[in-house]
Amino acid sequence: MTRAFRNLLAGSATLVAGLGLWLFAGGVDLPVVDPVKTGVVLMCVGGAEVLLGLYRAARR
């Protein structure tokens, strides 16, 4: 498994998890974090990791 494929896989999983939090955790009240904002952060991190994987795959 190449680094590019690993980045694409981990980034897409993080992106989907963040999307799930953003869409479906709006009514959950946690005392420390807001699940909707955490979902947005996870989507940004996952998108950046997917872009890194695409860059590494194109660079090969």
N, C-alpha and C positions, 0 to 999 in steps of 0.2 A: 504494500500500500504506500503510495507516494505521499509526500507532504502536501501536495496540491489537493489530492483526493481527500486526505484527512481534514484539511481546512474546509473544503466544500461540504463534507459530511457534518462536521461539528458546527459550522456556521449555519447550515440549513436547519439543523436540530435546534440550535439556539434561537434562530429566527422564528421557527414554528412555536416553540415554547413561549416566546415573548408575545407572539400574536394571540396565542390562547389566553394568556393573562390579560392582555389588552382588551380582548373581546368579551371574555366570560367572567372576569373577576371584579367587575365594577361594583357589585353590591357587597363585597367582603370588606369588613373593617378590621384591620390589624393595627395594633398600637404603635408599631415601630415604622413600618413601611407602607406605602400605598401600592397595591398590586398593579394598578393601571400604569403608574409611572415606572414601576419596575419592568413591566412588559415593554414599554417604549424603549427603555435602556437596553433590554435584552435584544429587541429587534435591531437597534442600531449596532450593537456589538456583533450580532449574527450577520448582519448585512456587510459589515466591514470584513469579517472573516471570510465570507463568501467571495467578496471582491479580491481579497488576498489570495484565495485559492485559485480564482480565475486568472489572476496575474501570474501566479507561479506556473499554472498549466500552460499559459500562452508563452511564457518565457522559455519553457523547455523546448 
